[in-house]
Amino acid sequence: EGIEGIGPAKACIIKAAAELGRRIGLANVGSDLAVNSSEAAYNLMRDLRLMSHEEFWAIFTNNSGKLIRRYKVAEGSGGQVPVDIAKIVRQAININATRVILCHNHPGGSMRPSAQDIQLTKDIQTVFRCLNITVVEHIIIAGDGYYSFLDNGIL
């Protein structure tokens, strides 16, 4: 069922404009955006709640929490995403990040971290500690909310 007055050509233009808006929203916003809390990280990445598959992202900042870059590390399905820690490390070093926020979604709706989520976070934290880069947060986005590893005492 279409909307009266909107044919296939206009529908295509509207879809393209919506996709452009989504991509602009995913672009690196620049150094004026501070990501200093779990809520700020959630607001930056909340579109993950709309995904039907799992994605794992790293948000890189400087010491004052100013956004340097968002980076999609991996995506997958079946409840597990293969995360290559070396890819995250390379990105952090290449852009001189001093802090990283980890973020992924649970399309199934559960905000609780799995044992694998917790272990992966600890593994990443150990690697980055050796490089003097701080893992300041890991959030899981699901449904209309998020779970913060920091706020729940895991980090």
C-alpha positions, 0 to 999 in steps of 0.5 A: 500500500502506497501513499496517495500522490507518492509514486515509485520515483518519489518513494525512491527519492524519499528513501535515498534522502532518509539513507543519506540522513542516516549516513550523515548521522553515522559520520564522524562528528568532529572534535566538538562532540564529547562522549564522557558518559554511558548515556552520551555513548548510547545517544551516539550509537542508539541506531544500533537498536534498529539493527536485525543483526549484531554489530560491534563498534569502537568509539575513540576519543582523546583524554577529554572525551572528545570524539575522534572516530567511530569504527565498526569492528565487526558484524554478524548473526547468530548471537556471536560476532567475531571481534578482532582485537588487533583491528581495534588496536590498529585504529586506536594507534593510527588516530592517536586515541587515548580512550576507547568505548566499546559498544555492541547491540543485542538484537534479541532484546536482552541487555545483559552481557553474556560471559563472552561479552565480559571476557572480551571486554577484559581481554581488550582492556588488558591489551589496551592497558599495555598501550596506555589507552583506557577502555572507559566503557562498554555498552550493550544496546538492546530494545529501547535502552542500554547496559553499561559495564561501567555503571554496573561495576564491570569496568 
